[in-house]
Amino acid sequence: MDLEIGGVYEGKVTGITKFGAFVKLPMGKSGMVHISEVASTYVDDINNFLKVGQDVTVKLVAIDQQGRINLSIKKALSQEQAPAPRPTRPAPKPAPAPRAAKPSAGELQFAQDQSTLPKGDESFENKLKAFLQSSESRISDLKSQNDKRSGGRRRK
């Protein structure tokens, strides 16, 4: 029995590395399945999909000039038969939603300023002028609130 490119063979996993798994094929030859050819999903850790001594079905993808045999498990199996990852640990719990805070006096003032702005065709300069005025008033409100909290400008 001679190995042919495109042929599907039964083999046994003989070794696992970070980048792939070595599979012993019929006639005593060995080939390697790259980590990207193990499953149709993302493979972070090959040990979640394969273990040493496991029987696998592989497809011979290529034989390079140096005689190395490149194999693929995902091309040999249909989508339903692909090896499923073994569960490792439970998924993390989602973070709780942040609580809504009360709007500050400056935010309330900004909302009021926005509601009094005229709608419709307004020039860019007028919009910019209105924004700058509301921004300056909000900044001065925030500074005065901060001064009240810290006891005035004496302390820094």
C-alpha positions as CSV (number, residue, x, y, z in Angstrom):
1,M,0.0,0.0,0.0
2,D,1.6,3.3,-1.1
3,L,0.6,6.6,0.3
4,E,-1.2,9.0,-2.1
5,I,-1.9,12.7,-1.7
6,G,-5.6,13.2,-1.1
7,G,-5.9,9.7,0.4
8,V,-7.7,9.1,3.7
9,Y,-6.0,6.9,6.2
10,E,-6.4,5.6,9.8
11,G,-3.6,6.4,12.1
12,K,-2.6,6.6,15.8
13,V,-1.4,9.7,17.6
14,T,2.2,9.1,18.7
15,G,3.1,12.5,20.0
16,I,1.7,16.0,20.7
17,T,3.6,19.3,20.6
18,K,2.4,23.0,20.9
19,F,2.2,23.2,17.1
20,G,0.7,19.9,16.1
21,A,0.4,16.1,16.6
22,F,2.5,13.3,15.1
23,V,0.4,10.4,13.6
24,K,1.7,6.9,12.7
25,L,0.3,5.8,9.4
26,P,0.1,2.4,7.7
27,M,3.4,1.0,6.4
28,G,5.2,2.4,9.5
29,K,5.4,6.0,8.1
30,S,4.6,9.0,10.3
31,G,3.2,12.4,9.4
32,M,2.3,15.5,11.2
33,V,-1.1,17.2,11.7
34,H,-0.5,21.0,12.2
35,I,-2.6,22.6,15.0
36,S,-4.6,24.5,12.3
37,E,-5.6,21.2,10.7
38,V,-7.0,19.5,13.8
39,A,-10.5,21.0,13.9
40,S,-12.6,23.5,11.9
41,T,-12.8,25.7,15.0
42,Y,-10.0,27.7,16.7
43,V,-7.6,25.3,18.6
44,D,-5.9,27.1,21.5
45,D,-4.6,23.9,23.1
46,I,-4.3,20.7,21.0
47,N,-4.6,18.6,24.1
48,N,-8.2,19.6,24.3
49,F,-8.8,17.7,21.0
50,L,-6.3,14.9,20.9
51,K,-4.4,12.6,23.2
52,V,-1.5,10.2,22.7
53,G,-2.6,6.8,21.6
54,Q,-5.9,8.0,20.1
55,D,-6.9,6.5,16.7
56,V,-7.7,9.3,14.1
57,T,-8.7,9.5,10.5
58,V,-6.4,11.8,8.5
59,K,-6.1,13.0,5.0
60,L,-2.7,13.2,3.3
61,V,-2.4,16.8,2.2
62,A,1.1,17.0,0.9
63,I,4.6,15.4,1.0
64,D,7.3,18.1,0.8
65,Q,10.7,17.8,-0.9
66,Q,12.3,16.6,2.3
67,G,9.8,13.7,2.5
68,R,7.8,15.1,5.4
69,I,4.1,14.0,5.4
70,N,1.6,16.8,6.1
71,L,-1.8,15.5,7.3
72,S,-5.2,17.0,8.1
73,I,-7.9,15.8,10.4
74,K,-10.5,18.5,9.6
75,K,-10.3,17.7,5.9
76,A,-10.7,14.0,6.5
77,L,-13.9,14.4,8.6
78,S,-17.1,16.0,7.8
79,Q,-18.4,18.8,10.0
80,E,-20.5,16.5,12.1
81,Q,-17.7,14.0,12.8
82,A,-15.0,16.6,13.8
83,P,-13.5,16.0,17.2
84,A,-15.1,18.2,19.9
85,P,-12.9,19.9,22.4
86,R,-12.9,18.3,25.9
87,P,-14.3,20.8,28.5
88,T,-11.6,22.4,30.5
89,R,-13.3,24.8,32.9
90,P,-16.6,26.7,33.2
91,A,-17.0,29.9,31.2
92,P,-16.6,33.1,33.2
93,K,-19.7,34.9,34.5
94,P,-20.6,38.1,32.8
95,A,-19.8,41.3,34.6
96,P,-22.8,43.0,36.3
97,A,-24.3,45.9,34.5
98,P,-23.2,49.3,35.9
99,R,-25.7,51.2,38.0
100,A,-27.1,54.4,36.7
101,A,-25.9,57.4,38.6
102,K,-27.9,60.5,39.3
103,P,-27.1,63.3,36.9
104,S,-25.0,66.1,38.3
105,A,-26.1,69.7,38.4
106,G,-23.8,70.5,35.4
107,E,-25.4,67.7,33.4
108,L,-28.9,69.0,34.2
109,Q,-27.8,72.5,33.2
110,F,-26.4,71.1,29.9
111,A,-29.7,69.3,29.2
112,Q,-31.6,72.5,29.8
113,D,-29.2,74.5,27.6
114,Q,-29.7,72.0,24.8
115,S,-33.5,72.2,25.0
116,T,-33.5,76.0,24.7
117,L,-31.3,75.9,21.5
118,P,-33.3,76.7,18.4
119,K,-33.8,73.8,16.0
120,G,-33.5,74.0,12.2
121,D,-31.2,75.8,9.9
122,E,-28.5,77.4,12.1
123,S,-25.1,78.3,10.9
124,F,-22.0,76.5,12.2
125,E,-20.7,79.7,13.9
126,N,-24.0,80.1,15.8
127,K,-23.9,76.4,16.9
128,L,-20.3,76.8,18.0
129,K,-21.0,80.0,19.9
130,A,-23.9,78.3,21.8
131,F,-21.8,75.3,22.6
132,L,-18.9,77.4,23.9
133,Q,-21.3,79.4,26.1
134,S,-22.9,76.3,27.6
135,S,-19.5,74.6,28.0
136,E,-18.1,77.6,29.9
137,S,-21.1,77.8,32.2
138,R,-20.9,74.1,32.9
139,I,-17.2,74.3,33.7
140,S,-17.7,77.2,36.1
141,D,-20.5,75.3,37.8
142,L,-18.3,72.3,38.2
143,K,-15.4,74.4,39.6
144,S,-17.7,76.1,42.1
145,Q,-19.1,72.8,43.3
146,N,-15.6,71.4,43.6
147,D,-14.5,74.5,45.6
148,K,-17.4,74.0,48.0
149,R,-16.5,70.4,48.6
150,S,-12.8,71.1,49.2
151,G,-13.5,74.1,51.5
152,G,-12.5,76.9,49.1
153,R,-9.4,77.7,47.1
154,R,-7.1,77.9,50.1
155,R,-6.5,74.2,50.3
156,K,-4.8,72.4,47.4
